[in-house]
């Protein structure tokens, strides 16, 4: 039973302990996409802690992962991932800036 930090007489004994319904659940996002396998888009989800829409993808090995994708994809689309190449029209791999081809579409830059 949750007490909210209060003892039997109702006095607060543990400060900054709020109700459990406000505990945050963060989603792990695979920014690096280290699996060089094809994947399928399962669904799109709006994350309340980010301004972008997250995409749940299913890899051929059975691994599920959240990634950030640009607009223009639909549920059921097949994504081709490779380690060091840009694959697909308008869709690239997570690469360092020095390895990206000139003229490629860039989004979601990380420091």
Secondary structure, 3 states (H helix, E strand, C coil): CCCCCECCCCCECCCCCCCHHHCCCCCCECCCCCCCCCEEEEEEEECCCCCCEEEEEEECCCCEEEEECCCCCCCCCEECCCCCCCCCCCCCCCCCHHHCCCCCCCCCCCC
